[in-house]
Amino acid sequence: MSKPKSPFTKAQLLPQEETLEISKQKGNLLIGIPKETYFQEKRICLTPDAVTAIVANGHDVIIESGAGDEAGFSDTDYSEAGAELTKDTKKVFGCSIVLKVEPPTLDEIELIQPKTVLISALQLKTCGKEYFEALAKKKITALAFEFIKDVDHSYPAVKALSEIAGTASVLIAAELMVNAKKGNGMLLGNISGVPPVEVVIIGAGTVGEFATRSALGLGANVKVFDSSITRLRKLQVNVGRPLHTSTLQPKYLMKALLRCDVAIGALRGKNRSPVVVTEMMVENMKKGAVIIDVGIDMGGCFETSQMTSHDNPTIIKHDVIHYAVPNIPARYPKTASIAISNIFSPYLLDIAESGGIENAIRFDSGLKNGLYFYRGILTNKSVADWFDMSYSDINLIIF
């Protein structure tokens, strides 16, 4: 009788060595924070408290002198937190990790060392093709903090800054109603015996939600418009009370704008904000009404909007006050800096814990989503499509 053949070879039947997972090697970070040079940018990426936590974990932080002044953080605050202060801009940009709020200028990229990790906003609408070519030349690994995703697949940086923009839009409107030239002199509040102010909010995202919260808190009558029933429903649930909500139907929007004292535009589109309020609608608004176009950095929701600055924030068209300043959170640099710092610091500690940016990206898909350049290779399809450039899928480079 023949022996039954085994499906295994003799070598496979012998005891094998077990392969164990290699532990992650922690890394020490050298972080540079230069002074922001972009027009009216007053924010800074890390607060002194965040620097204290990062230094306590064995990392080094070099900050350009005066970088935190506009946000209310002095050089002494950072020095006492354990950071090294310097007036040498080149030394700051020479660090292995460079943190900025705004993307670096072409001159600043020249100061960055090859193979540096750059973490900043991307601001796709203000960058040119030469910006990406300069990053490629230096073989830089770059992350855009507005593209980084959280565990719940939301964008924490965008959400935090949108919360500020939403709340601020109502506070700015309240200020303009009494202080702006041709303002209507009304208080944005609910006073006994006085009809409450009417506020129209176009857009039910994070900006719209926090604008709604603030307006309701002050006692205004609020009407919210959006193209998505789901977003309108979610806003009502989050605010915790019934609201006047409507889809973007011109007839109802026109009727609401005729009666409102404040109109806030908070709609965003893929490439630009959709224009939903025509010049004819604005012409029919109350004299002295206020428009806050939060979406102006993407074109604006109002046809009559014209981009302004923090120094000269308003223009008047058809007797309606228009406020269309991009980057509203920069008006509140300390609050915005704390919000950004709360997002940056855990990611920096995670990068160190993982043993470097490569391992952090490998294990954190949300962080990987923020990556748009890896060692000089463009890895973001949106950027590639926008500027007609070739790109490589990061999953084929790091796996």
HELIX and SHEET records of a PDB file:
HELIX    1   1 LYS A   10  LEU A   13  1                                   4    
HELIX    2   2 PRO A   48  ALA A   56  1                                   9    
HELIX    3   3 ASP A   69  ALA A   71  5                                   3    
HELIX    4   4 ASP A   75  ALA A   81  1                                   7    
HELIX    5   5 THR A   89  PHE A   93  1                                   5    
HELIX    6   6 LEU A  106  LEU A  111  1                                   6    
HELIX    7   7 LYS A  129  LYS A  137  1                                   9    
HELIX    8   8 PRO A  156  ASN A  179  1                                  24    
HELIX    9   9 THR A  206  LEU A  218  1                                  13    
HELIX   10  10 ILE A  229  VAL A  239  1                                  11    
HELIX   11  11 PRO A  250  ARG A  259  1                                  10    
HELIX   12  12 GLU A  279  GLU A  283  1                                   5    
HELIX   13  13 VAL A  294  MET A  298  5                                   5    
HELIX   14  14 ILE A  328  ARG A  331  5                                   4    
HELIX   15  15 PRO A  333  SER A  354  1                                  22    
HELIX   16  16 ILE A  357  PHE A  363  1                                   7    
HELIX   17  17 SER A  365  GLY A  370  1                                   6    
HELIX   18  18 LYS A  381  PHE A  387  1                                   7    
HELIX   19  19 ILE A  394  ILE A  397  1                                   4    
SHEET    1   A 8 GLU A  84  THR A  86  0                                        
SHEET    2   A 8 ASP A  60  GLU A  64  1                                        
SHEET    3   A 8 LEU A  30  ILE A  33  1                                        
SHEET    4   A 8 ILE A  97  LEU A  99  1                                        
SHEET    5   A 8 VAL A 117  SER A 120  1                                        
SHEET    6   A 8 THR A 141  ALA A 144  1                                        
SHEET    7   A 8 LEU A 371  TYR A 374 -1                                        
SHEET    8   A 8 ILE A 377  LEU A 378 -1                                        
SHEET    1   B 7 HIS A 244  SER A 246  0                                        
SHEET    2   B 7 ASN A 221  PHE A 225  1                                        
SHEET    3   B 7 GLU A 198  ILE A 202  1                                        
SHEET    4   B 7 VAL A 262  GLY A 265  1                                        
SHEET    5   B 7 VAL A 290  ASP A 293  1                                        
SHEET    6   B 7 VAL A 320  TYR A 323  1                                        
SHEET    7   B 7 THR A 314  LYS A 317 -1                                        
END                                                                             
